[in-house]
Amino acid sequence: MDKPGPGRIAVIGADGFVGRRTVAEARAAGHAVLACIGAQAPEGWAGDPGITLVARGTTPLPLPGCDALIHAAPPGPEAGLGPLRAALDAGAAKGARLVLLGSLVVLASGLAPGRVIDESAPLESRPERRSAHTRARLAQEAEARQAAERGGVPLRILRAGAIYGPGHLWNDHLGIGARGLLLGPRHDGELPLAWVGHVAQALVLAATRPMAAAVEVIHVVDDDLPTRARFLAALALPPRRLPMPWRIPPAAARALRPLRRGQGELLRPAELRARLMPLRYDNSRLHALGWQPQISFEAAMAQAQRD
């Protein structure tokens, strides 16, 4: 889709947290949607003539007339990339532009504290030191680039910060939370947050706006980025905060693992450094796409806690 205007967009993971908002955003903009979902369609979709429902796992994916394919499903295991590859290849085979919802976690853990993060920041060069989630995100990006190259179609990768909204308020950039306590950095650097409605808007713009290159990477973070203290103040029931350095020695990280049952990989020193170091974030490329903020941080937090 080389120019704005009504068209047909396929959304993989359409019934997920981000996918639902993306379908609503696309329909509001006048686009028809092919929604790839799990067991049951969200309320109201079955009666919308602009939404075609497709069951997850359908092979081959029916994509006739689709101008773009948005892959908004969360990543599976690093070794289980088959569904992602099949969806992207199906879109590329039909000539559809590919849009991947990625994550800022793929960036290097060795960045300098205080750096302004934009699309020039390097990727993690030692993924074995990072969590399974980070490795899966890196693999996602690699698969998307390969699918676009195989199919000769354009690709936009949207690396989102921590996406928040109803039912999704906590994130690991805050610190280590357990039993009503939060062990977090002493500093109050910016949290790389992205409200779910803002991410949905960015995905639809990425699917419809003209591209200047075959592959484009865009970082998706809000204009209004709170500090950790401001984020906790906006919570109805904030945890008690205990300060800790963001440079946690490996021995200390190992000692904290019992607090995060089943999530010990998030306490790897490189993973902690990547999530807790003080950084700043640039979203000028997102604005160049035509994106505009719809809601303030406090208003979004209040809405999320009501819904």
C-alpha positions, 0 to 999 in steps of 0.5 A: 500500500504505497499511499494513504487511503482505504485498503485491506490489511491482514492482522495476525494476532488480531484478538490479542492485547495490541491486535484488538486495538489495531483492528479497531484503529484500522476500521476507524480509518476505513480499512477492511481487515482480515483478522487472524484470531484464536477460538472466539472473535471479540464482541461485535466483530462477527457483524462487521462486514469490513472484518473477515475472520480467519482461524489461527493456524489456517494454511495457506493463509487467505490473503487475496487483495491484502495490501499489508500484513501486520504481525502483532502476535507476541513472540513464541519460543526462539525455536518455534518460529514456524507460524511467524515464518509461514504468515510473513511468507504468505503475505510476501507471496501476495505482494503485501507490505510486511509490518512487524510489531517488535520490541526495544528489548533487542537493543544492546545491553552495553549502551552508555547510561544517559544515551538518547536511544534512536533507531541507530542504537545497535542490536544485542551482539551477545544474545546468549547473555539475555533472556529467552524473550529477548532472544525470541524478539531478535529471531523475529526481526531476523525472520521478518527481514528474510521474508521481506527479502525472499518475497521482494516486498517492503518491511517496517519493523516497529520496535515498541517500548513497554506497552501498557493499557487495561490489564497490562500495567506492570513492566520489568523496566520498573524493577524487581517486584515481589510481595508488595515490594519493588526493588528499583534503581535509585535514579528516575530515568525515563520509562520507555512506555507506549500506550496500546492505542498509540501502538495501534495507531503506529501499526496502521500508519506503518501499513499505509504510509509511503516508504522511502526504503525497502526496510524501515525501523521505527521506535514506538514510545510515547511523547510523555515518558514518566519517571519510575516515581511518576509511574508508581504515583499513578498506580492505585495501589503502588508497591513499597519501593526499595532503592537498588543500583541498576548495576547489580553484581551477578551474585546479587542477581542470582540471590534475587531469583527466588523472588521471581519464580519461573522468571529467573532469566529476567534476572540475568545481569545483562538483561537487568542492565538493559532494562534498568539503566538510565536512558532517554528515548527519541521518537522523531521517526515515529512522528515523521510517520504521521503519528500523533499522541492521543492521550496523556500518561496520567489519563491513559493510566486512569483509563487503564485502571478503570477498564 
